[in-house]
């Protein structure tokens, strides 16, 4: 899932199916709630044919906060990538970054436990 920040920059780098470098890359979106179809504007597009890496900056008109989209990228002939996109207002308002979450193992290690149990009756 890709994260789209409505009030920020959305630079994405994706590994795609192998394709020829073209200037015809198109990102199609379908809102998962309303089923309405739209496209994203892609700028600064670069494609590395050796690694199949596509990098670009996306812009989605009329994006609603908390909306989720099915997404696909086409090279003009075939779809070369499938995924989903979720809309956020800004990362600072979301609290913890999606890729930077804290797990229980960061705070507790099993050998620190005092083996105390709660028995429910």
N, C-alpha and C positions, 0 to 999 in steps of 0.2 A: 504494500500500500504506500502510495506517495502522499506526502503532506503538502497541501497548498495553503500558503499564508496570504490571506486577502490583503493585508496591509504591509506586505513585505516582498522581497525578491524571491523568485521561485526558479532557481537554477538546478536543473536535474541532470544526472548522468546515469544512463541505463544501458544494460547489456541487452542486445536485441538478437533476433535471428540474423544470420548472415545475409547481407544485401549489398547492392552496388551503391556507392555514394551518389545521391541525387539531391536536387533542390526541391523535391516534391514531397517531403515528409509532412504528414498530416496527423494530428491527434484528434480522434473522435471521442466524444464523451456521451454517456447516457445517465441521466439522473436516476438513481435506484429507487427513489420514492415516486417521482412524477412520471418517470419513463420518457421524459423529453430529451431529445438529442441536440447536441451542440458541438462545437469544435473549439479547441484551444489555439490561440495564436502562438506560434513558435518562432522565436528570434534567436540570433546568435548560434545557429545550428552548426554543429561539426560532427562528422562521423569518421571513426577510425576503423577501416575495413579489416585490419589485422586482428583487432581485439573485439570487433563488433560492438563498439561503444558509441552510443549516441548521446551527445551533450547539447543542451539547449536551455533557453529561458522561456517559461510558459506564462501565458496570460489568459485568464478565463473571464469573459464578460459576464456580468450579473451573477457572480458566484455568491451563494448563500452560506452563511456560517452554519457548520455542522452538516452540510449536505455531503452525500457520498456519490461518486460517479464510477461507473464501469468505464474503463479507458482502453483504447487501442491506438497503435501508431501504425500508419501505412506508409510504404515507400512509393506510393502511386500505383502499384500493381497488387502487392500482397501485404497482409498485416504482418508486421515484424515484431510486435510487442503487445502483450495484454496485461492489464493490471487494474488497480483501482486508485482513486484519488479522494481524499477527505479534506474538507474545507475547514480552516481555522481562522479566527480573527487576527491573532498575533501570537507568537510563541511566548511572549512575556506574560500574557494573560492566561495561558494554558497551564501554568505551574511547572511541573517537571517535564522536560523535553522527552518526546517519545523514545528517542534513541539513548536517553541518559537516565533510565529509571534505576531505582535502588531495590535490590533483592534482599531477602532475609539473610542470605549467606554473607552479605556485606556487614551485617551487624552482629550476628551470632554464629558461633562455631559449636558443633555438637559436644566437644569435650569440655565446654564451659558449663554445661547443664548440671543442675543439682539433682536431677531425676525426681522432681516433685510432680505428682500427678493429682488431678482433681477427680474425685469419684462422685458421679451424679447419682442420686437416689430417686 
